[in-house]
Amino acid sequence: MASFLLVAGSVSATSQTSGDSVKEAQRLTRVAQTAQHQGRYEDAIKAYETIAVIAKTSPQIAASALLNAGNIYMASGRFAQAANAYRASLIFDPNSAETQNNLGEALGELKQYKPALGAFQQAVSLDGAFVKARYNMGVTYDKLGQLKYAEFVYRILIRDHPDFPLAYDSLGVALSKSGRARESIPFHQKAISLNPKDPSFYFNSAISYLMLGDLKNAREQQQQLQKLDPLAAQRLATIIGKHQK
């Protein structure tokens, strides 16, 4: 009987300790969210990282805290720290498609394109409906110079999500880079029709027109871009000017 009581007491103590950790993690989450809202990002990161330490026995809580810390690092341009935070989060929750995607984005910013591609592929394998991760795969294939693979990813994405403008524009860019600028124009136009307020679509469309030697349409894109992003329009005007010489 004494032995049973000792064991029961031990389990109760462990349960209480775990419960206290969860409560403290919840308190620190509120602290972190408040700090983040107020722009005190270092305090928010510290709180999230502390949560990961005290909530080791609650993997989902620890994983979420490290994911949030990684997102703050990412937003402030500290990509190496972001990647480390995401990797640490994946130790607690290796099946998080969001964290895998975010890790890929951090690695991409660090120009580590091959491991970034691996992270995006893992995210898609975990969640085949994760549009952002599928799009990021295409972008990364483009960065690696594997334009055929990028084209394939974008075409499948367009098939599955016909209202996703970035896929059309990115396919247009990939086609232009492959020496198929004439094929790219309808895709740029489709992207613009779906989202006429995205400056990058006009810029990329103009570049494809320039590759065809069509200065008239390139200038028209530059005029549209001027209304949305004057600085980008000025860069485009400079590029157009070089093609006139």
C-alpha positions, 0 to 999 in steps of 0.5 A, a space after each residue: 500500500 505504501 508503495 502504491 501511495 508513493 507512485 500515486 504521489 509521484 504521478 500527481 506531482 508530475 501532473 501538477 508540474 506539467 500543468 504549471 508549465 502549461 499555465 506559465 506558457 499561456 501567460 508568457 504567450 500573452 506577454 509575447 503577443 503584447 510585446 509583439 503588438 507594441 513593437 518590442 520584438 526582442 521581448 517577444 522573442 525572449 518570451 517565445 523562446 522561454 516558452 519552448 524551454 518550460 513547455 518541453 513536455 507539451 510539444 505543440 506549445 513549444 513548436 508553436 512558440 518557436 514558430 512564432 519566434 522564427 516569424 519575428 526573426 524573419 520579419 526583421 530580416 534575421 534569416 539565419 536565426 529564423 531558420 534555426 528557430 524553425 528547425 527547433 520547432 520542427 523537432 517538436 512538430 515535424 509534421 507542420 507544413 507551415 513551419 517547413 514552408 517558413 524554413 524554406 523561405 528563410 533558407 531562400 533568403 540566405 540563397 541556400 536554394 537546394 535545402 530550401 527546395 527540400 523544405 518546400 517539397 516536404 511542406 507539400 508532401 505534408 499538405 498537398 493543398 498548401 498553395 504558398 509552398 507549391 508556389 515557393 517550389 516553382 520560385 526556387 526551381 527558377 532560382 536554381 535555373 531549373 526552368 522546366 521544373 518551374 514551368 511544370 509547377 506553375 502549370 499544375 498550380 494554374 490548373 488546380 487554382 485558376 484564380 491565383 495570379 502569381 502563378 500566371 505571372 511567374 509562368 510568364 517569367 519562366 517562359 521568357 527566361 527560357 527564350 519563349 517570351 511570345 508565349 509568356 505574354 498571355 500569362 502576364 496579361 491574365 495575371 494583370 486581369 486577376 490583380 490589376 493592382 500588383 506593380 510587379 505584373 506590369 514590370 515583368 510583362 514589360 520585360 517580356 515585351 522588351 525581349 520581343 523588341 516590342 518597345 510600344 507595349 513595354 512603354 504602355 506597361 511602364 505608364 500603367 506601372 507609374 500609377 502604382 509604383 513610381 520608383 519601379 516605373 523609373 527603373 523600368 524606364 531606365 531598362 527601356 531606355 537601354 533597349 532604345 540605344 
